[in-house]
Amino acid sequence: MGGGANKYSDLAKGMLAAEQQETQHKTMDATAVRKAYKRQAPFYDYSFGMVSAISRKRTVEEINQRRGRVLEVGVGTGLSLPNYAPYLKVSGIDLSPEMLAKAHERVEKAGLSNVEDLLEMDASNLELPDNSYNVVVAMYVLSVVPDPEKVMKELARVCAPGGEVMAINHFSQDHGVRGWAERKLAPYSGVVGWHPVFPFERIMVCDDLVLVERRPMWPFGLFTLVRFRKVKETA
């Protein structure tokens, strides 16, 4: 009897999670994301930018151990751009023109000659060639976009075989106070500008990406650095 009750409880939890994800998908679209970041652009560097600074810097330090071309998806105001090694050729894309304007100002002011392009672009539809970057990184992006699965597939597509796809992101819990709070926030994703309920499994959608590392990041392991390696093409 108890086992049957547990099965029904697990089924109910699964149905609830699916319903919450569907609600978020409906309330999160490109327009909502643009509006959210237009509101945040003037003070982003002094709000979430400060919270994410350490994890962002650690991720770029990891990238600086590589060589070649880097694509930063969701470059925002360009907070990470001064930290890239000068021997890397860096491009950035973002959906928000207000954020990109600040990134352009940062590049010009700092004289960052290794930054090749800063383009307004949808991460789920990258207007970029296949296999064109040695590292593709998305920092604090996947739980913001309306279709993270599609974005992951685009990150994999533009990454060169043997290269790496990296992401820092918040992944939700299904238990505890944090899990409860995330579920309560889920219907308001269009307002807060991100998916509070965001399980790790949502990014495991690319057959050509092999998971290399999952590393908890500051603050308090709330974010996770994930590294994938793209499988080399076989003859």
N, C-alpha and C positions, 0 to 999 in steps of 0.2 A: 504493500500500500504506500509506504514511504517513498520507495523508488519511483512509483508512478507519479506521485505528487511532485517529486523533484524534476521528472521529465516534463511535466506540464509547466512547472515554474521556469525551467530553462527555455521552453518553447515560448512562453509569454515574454521573457526577457529578450529573446531573439526578435520576436515580432515588434516589441517596443523599440528596440534599437533600429530596426529597418524603417519603422515609421518615422523615427526622429531624423534619420538620414535623409529620407524622402522629403520631410518638411524643410530641412536645411537646404536641400537642392532647389526647392521651389522658391525659397526666400533669398538665395544667393545667386545672383547672376552678374554678368559683367557690368551692368549699369550700377548695381548696388555696390560692387567693389570700387568702381570709379568714384562714386559719391562718398564712400567711406574714406578713401584715401585723399580725396580733395579736401575733406574736412580735416584730416590729420596732417596734411603736408606742412602747414606753417609751424607746427610744434612737434612733429614726429621725432626729430633728432633729440629733443629734450624729454621725450616721454618713453615710448617703446624703444627708441634708438639707444637710450641709456641702459635700459633693462637688458637689451640683447647684445651690448657692446662686447662683453668678454667672450661669449660664445661665438660671435661673429669673427672676432680677432683670431680665436683658436682655429676656426675653420679655414680662414685664409692662410694661417701658418701651415696648415696641412697641405693646402693647395700649392703653396710656395715651394714645396719639395718636388713638385712636378715641373715639366717643361712643356712649352708649346702654347696653344691657344686656349683661352678660358672664356666660357660664356656664363655670366651671372644672370639668372632668370629672376625677375623681381628685384632689380637693382635699387629701386626706390630712390632715395635722395643721394645715393652713392657713398654711404657711410663707409663701406668696406674698400672702396677703390684706392685710397692712399696706402693701404696695407699690402697690396699685391706687389710681389717682387718685380723690379723693372724689366727683367728678362722675359716676363710673361706678356703675351698679347691679349688684352682683355676687352671683351665686348659686354654690354649690358642691355637688357630689355625690361620694359615695365609697361603696365597698362595705363598708368596715371601720368598724364602730361605735366601735372603740377609737381609731382615727385621728380620726374625727369629734368624739369627746368632747374631744380636745385642740384641735381647730379651734374648737369652741364656746368653750372657755376662752380661747383667744387673742383671739377677737372681743370677748368680754366685757371682758377685761383691757385691751385697746387702745381700747375704745369705738368700734369700726368700724361706724358707723351706715349706711354704704353697702352693707354685706353684708346682703342680703335673706333668703336661705335657705341652710341647710346641711342636706342631706338624704341619708339612707341610700338608695342606689339602685344598680342594676346598669347599667353604662355601655352594655351591649348591649341594654337594654330601658328606655330613658328614659321615665319617666312624666311627660312634659312635652309641651306643645303644639307643633305644627309651626311653623316660621318665627318663633320667639319670642325669639331672641337675636341681637344684632348681631355679637358675637364669641363663638365657642365654642373653648375651648382645652383640650387634653389634654397635660399635662406628665408625661413618663415613665410613660405609661399603656399605649400600644398594644402593647408587647412584654410586658406583664404579663397582659393579659386573655386568656381562652381563645379568643375569636373576634374578632380585630381587624378583620376585614372588616365584620362586623355592627356593631361599634362605630363604625367610620368612617361607615357609612350612617346611624347614629343621630345622629352629630355633624352631618352634612349636613342631616338632616331638621329638627332644631331650630334650625338657623341660618337667619336671615332672608335672602331674596334680596338680593344686593349686599353681604352681610356676609362675614365671614372665619372660616374654620376654621384653627386653628393647632395644631401639635403639636411638642413636643420629644421626640425618641426616639433610641434606639440602633438603628442598622441594621447588619446583619452584613456581613462580607466573605466572599468565596469563595476568598480566597488569603491567603498569608502566615501569620505566627505567630498573629495575632489570629484569622484565619479557622479555623485548626486548633484553637485553644483553644475557640472558639465551638462547633465541631462536637463536640468532646469533652464539653462541658458540656450539650449538647442533651438527652440522656436524663434529666438531673437537673433539668429545668425546674420540676417540682413542688416540689422542695426549695429551689432558689434563689429561686423566685417570679417568674421572668421567662423569656422565650423567648430563649436565646442566639443561635439561628439565626433571624434576622428580616430578610428582604430587603425593600428599599424597595417593591418591586412589590406587596406585600401591602396597602398602604394606597391604592393607585391603583384604587379600585373604584367611584367615584361619578361618574356622567356629568355631574352638575350642579355639580361642583367643578373649578375650573381652577387648576392649579399656578402659583403666583406666584413662590415663592422657596424655595430650599434653601440654608440657611446653616450651615456648621460652627460648633459651639459648644464652649466650654471644658468639660472639660479635653481638650486635644490633638485637638479635632475628633471625640472619641468619640461625642458626641451631635450631632444635627442639628435645627435649627429649620426646620420646613416650614410654609409659608403657602399656603392655598387661598382663592380667592374663589368664593362661590356665585353661579352664573349667575342673573341677574334673570329673572323670569317674563315671557314674552311674551304679549301680548294674543291 
